[in-house]
Amino acid sequence: MRILSFLSGLAVLFSSLALLHIVHYYADHALASDHTPAFWIKIVVILIIDVFSLIGGICCCAARDSPALMEDGANPMNTASRARVAVQQVVPFFAVTNIETSVRYYVDGLGFSVPKKWVVDGKLRWCWLELGGAALMLQEFLREGGNAWVPSCKVGEGVSLNFICDDAIAFYHAVKSRGIEASEPQVGNSMWVTSLKDPDGYKLFFASKTDVSEDTKLSEWKG
């Protein structure tokens, strides 16, 4: 790219000098009535050089700005391609007040599994939870020490996750049977939706597709 920029600038400079030379040359000989063939030949040659220099400058500019010749990372298409290849999953990372309480809620109440965890001196510090194709991470925030963090409000306030499942109604009945509070399923955006709040206030929505009329509540539906 630097070479192309240099060549385009050089070509434009050369064409400008050639054009300037024509002007001076013609001015010096303008009053002469007997222009020789050599005079006109020189004018034509300089014009041809000027035209080709301009064309070269334009081509170099166009090649310099071509996406195919941009430096690595500068081409939006290359960046998008790498992102599509590299990204596999987004996993929310929740800071929680009491990780033991949160794990019981998600595992015993909602049916998550714990395939990964980090235990320090017999205490669970971090874990990775999974339910079907969904995953999230939990870690209890420290209240003392260099990495201490004291939230100004309930940590889950304003944060929500949407889980798309096969049967939100079945999920609702399952968690209710385990003593978990959940809202009555209702149709919204062509989906049955039930919502819950975990111990830290993180809001969880479980939804499944349906052709039932909008705003229909489970208690009103005769399925």
C-alpha positions as CSV (number, residue, x, y, z in Angstrom):
1,M,0.0,0.0,0.0
2,R,2.8,2.4,0.8
3,I,4.4,1.7,-2.7
4,L,1.1,2.3,-4.4
5,S,0.6,5.6,-2.6
6,F,4.1,6.7,-3.5
7,L,3.6,5.8,-7.2
8,S,0.2,7.5,-7.4
9,G,1.7,10.7,-6.0
10,L,4.7,10.5,-8.3
11,A,2.5,10.0,-11.3
12,V,0.3,13.0,-10.5
13,L,3.5,15.1,-9.8
14,F,5.0,14.1,-13.2
15,S,1.8,14.9,-15.1
16,S,1.6,18.3,-13.4
17,L,5.3,19.1,-14.4
18,A,4.6,17.9,-17.9
19,L,1.6,20.2,-18.2
20,L,3.6,23.1,-16.8
21,H,6.3,22.5,-19.3
22,I,3.8,22.7,-22.2
23,V,2.5,26.0,-20.9
24,H,6.0,27.5,-20.7
25,Y,7.2,26.1,-24.0
26,Y,4.1,27.3,-25.8
27,A,4.3,30.7,-24.2
28,D,8.0,31.1,-25.4
29,H,7.0,30.2,-28.9
30,A,3.5,31.6,-29.2
31,L,4.6,34.8,-31.1
32,A,6.5,32.8,-33.7
33,S,4.5,32.5,-36.9
34,D,6.6,29.8,-38.5
35,H,6.2,26.9,-36.0
36,T,8.3,24.0,-37.3
37,P,7.0,20.4,-37.3
38,A,9.5,19.7,-34.5
39,F,7.6,22.2,-32.3
40,W,4.3,20.5,-32.8
41,I,5.8,17.0,-32.4
42,K,7.2,18.0,-29.0
43,I,3.9,19.4,-27.9
44,V,2.1,16.2,-28.9
45,V,4.7,14.0,-27.1
46,I,4.4,16.0,-23.9
47,L,0.6,15.8,-24.0
48,I,0.7,12.0,-24.5
49,I,3.1,11.7,-21.5
50,D,0.9,13.9,-19.4
51,V,-2.2,11.8,-20.2
52,F,-0.6,8.5,-19.4
53,S,0.8,9.9,-16.2
54,L,-2.7,11.0,-15.1
55,I,-4.1,7.6,-16.0
56,G,-1.3,5.9,-14.1
57,G,-2.0,8.0,-11.0
58,I,-5.7,7.2,-11.2
59,C,-5.0,3.5,-11.5
60,C,-2.6,3.5,-8.5
61,C,-5.1,5.4,-6.4
62,A,-7.8,2.8,-7.3
63,A,-5.5,-0.1,-6.6
64,R,-4.4,1.4,-3.3
65,D,-8.0,1.7,-2.0
66,S,-9.0,-1.8,-3.2
67,P,-10.3,-4.0,-0.3
68,A,-8.3,-6.9,-1.7
69,L,-5.1,-5.0,-1.1
70,M,-5.8,-3.6,2.3
71,E,-3.5,-4.5,5.1
72,D,-4.6,-7.5,7.3
73,G,-7.3,-6.4,9.6
74,A,-8.2,-3.3,7.6
75,N,-10.6,-5.2,5.3
76,P,-14.1,-5.3,6.8
77,M,-14.9,-8.5,4.9
78,N,-11.8,-10.3,6.3
79,T,-12.6,-9.1,9.8
80,A,-16.2,-10.4,9.5
81,S,-15.0,-13.7,8.1
82,R,-12.6,-14.2,11.0
83,A,-15.4,-13.4,13.5
84,R,-17.8,-15.9,11.9
85,V,-15.1,-18.6,12.1
86,A,-13.8,-17.8,15.6
87,V,-17.0,-17.1,17.6
88,Q,-18.6,-20.3,18.9
89,Q,-20.7,-19.3,21.9
90,V,-21.6,-16.4,24.1
91,V,-21.6,-17.3,27.8
92,P,-22.9,-14.8,30.4
93,F,-20.8,-14.4,33.5
94,F,-22.8,-13.6,36.6
95,A,-21.3,-12.2,39.8
96,V,-23.4,-13.6,42.7
97,T,-23.7,-12.9,46.3
98,N,-23.6,-16.5,47.5
99,I,-22.4,-19.1,44.9
100,E,-23.7,-22.1,46.9
101,T,-27.2,-20.6,47.0
102,S,-27.1,-19.8,43.3
103,V,-25.9,-23.3,42.3
104,R,-28.7,-24.9,44.3
105,Y,-31.2,-22.6,42.5
106,Y,-29.9,-23.4,39.0
107,V,-29.1,-27.1,39.5
108,D,-31.8,-28.3,41.9
109,G,-34.4,-25.8,40.8
110,L,-33.9,-25.3,37.1
111,G,-32.2,-28.5,36.1
112,F,-28.7,-27.2,35.1
113,S,-25.6,-29.4,35.3
114,V,-22.1,-28.3,36.5
115,P,-19.5,-29.7,34.0
116,K,-16.8,-27.3,35.2
117,K,-15.9,-25.7,38.5
118,W,-13.1,-24.1,40.4
119,V,-12.6,-25.0,44.1
120,V,-10.1,-23.3,46.4
121,D,-9.4,-24.7,49.9
122,G,-12.7,-26.7,49.7
123,K,-14.8,-23.6,48.7
124,L,-16.4,-23.3,45.3
125,R,-15.2,-20.1,43.7
126,W,-16.4,-20.4,40.1
127,C,-18.5,-22.8,38.0
128,W,-19.8,-23.3,34.5
129,L,-23.5,-24.3,34.2
130,E,-25.2,-26.0,31.2
131,L,-28.8,-26.7,30.3
132,G,-29.2,-28.1,26.8
133,G,-27.3,-25.9,24.4
134,A,-27.2,-22.9,26.9
135,A,-24.4,-22.1,29.4
136,L,-23.5,-19.5,31.9
137,M,-20.8,-18.9,34.5
138,L,-21.2,-18.0,38.2
139,Q,-18.6,-16.5,40.5
140,E,-19.1,-15.1,44.0
141,F,-17.7,-11.6,44.3
142,L,-15.1,-10.9,47.1
143,R,-16.0,-8.4,49.8
144,E,-12.5,-8.0,51.2
145,G,-9.0,-7.8,49.7
146,G,-7.5,-6.3,46.6
147,N,-10.1,-7.7,44.3
148,A,-13.1,-6.8,46.5
149,W,-16.2,-5.4,44.9
150,V,-19.2,-4.1,46.8
151,P,-22.1,-3.5,44.3
152,S,-24.2,-0.4,44.8
153,C,-27.4,-2.3,44.1
154,K,-28.7,-5.8,43.7
155,V,-26.2,-7.4,41.2
156,G,-28.8,-8.8,38.9
157,E,-30.8,-5.6,38.5
158,G,-31.5,-4.8,34.9
159,V,-29.9,-8.0,33.5
160,S,-32.0,-10.6,31.7
161,L,-31.4,-13.8,29.7
162,N,-33.7,-15.4,27.2
163,F,-33.7,-19.2,26.8
164,I,-35.4,-20.6,23.7
165,C,-36.6,-24.1,24.4
166,D,-39.0,-26.7,23.0
167,D,-41.7,-26.4,25.6
168,A,-41.9,-23.4,28.0
169,I,-45.1,-24.7,29.5
170,A,-43.5,-28.1,30.4
171,F,-40.6,-26.2,31.9
172,Y,-42.9,-24.0,33.9
173,H,-44.7,-27.0,35.4
174,A,-41.3,-28.7,36.2
175,V,-39.8,-25.8,38.1
176,K,-43.1,-25.1,39.9
177,S,-43.0,-28.7,41.1
178,R,-39.6,-28.1,42.6
179,G,-40.8,-25.0,44.5
180,I,-39.4,-22.4,42.2
181,E,-41.5,-19.3,41.6
182,A,-42.2,-18.6,37.9
183,S,-44.7,-16.3,36.1
184,E,-47.7,-17.9,34.4
185,P,-46.8,-18.6,30.8
186,Q,-48.3,-16.0,28.4
187,V,-48.0,-15.7,24.6
188,G,-45.9,-12.8,23.3
189,N,-44.3,-12.5,19.9
190,S,-45.7,-15.9,18.9
191,M,-44.0,-17.6,21.9
192,W,-45.1,-19.0,25.2
193,V,-43.0,-17.2,27.8
194,T,-42.5,-17.7,31.5
195,S,-40.1,-15.6,33.6
196,L,-38.1,-16.2,36.8
197,K,-35.7,-14.3,39.0
198,D,-32.6,-16.0,40.5
199,P,-31.4,-15.3,44.1
200,D,-29.5,-12.2,42.9
201,G,-32.3,-10.7,40.8
202,Y,-31.1,-11.8,37.4
203,K,-34.2,-12.2,35.3
204,L,-34.6,-15.4,33.2
205,F,-37.1,-15.9,30.4
206,F,-37.9,-19.4,29.0
207,A,-39.8,-19.3,25.7
208,S,-41.1,-21.7,23.0
209,K,-42.8,-21.1,19.7
210,T,-46.6,-21.3,19.4
211,D,-49.4,-20.3,17.0
212,V,-51.7,-19.4,19.9
213,S,-53.1,-15.9,19.9
214,E,-51.0,-13.1,21.3
215,D,-51.4,-12.2,25.0
216,T,-53.2,-15.5,25.8
217,K,-52.4,-16.7,29.3
218,L,-52.0,-20.4,30.2
219,S,-55.1,-20.3,32.4
220,E,-57.2,-19.0,29.5
221,W,-55.9,-21.5,26.9
222,K,-57.8,-24.6,26.1
223,G,-55.1,-26.7,24.5
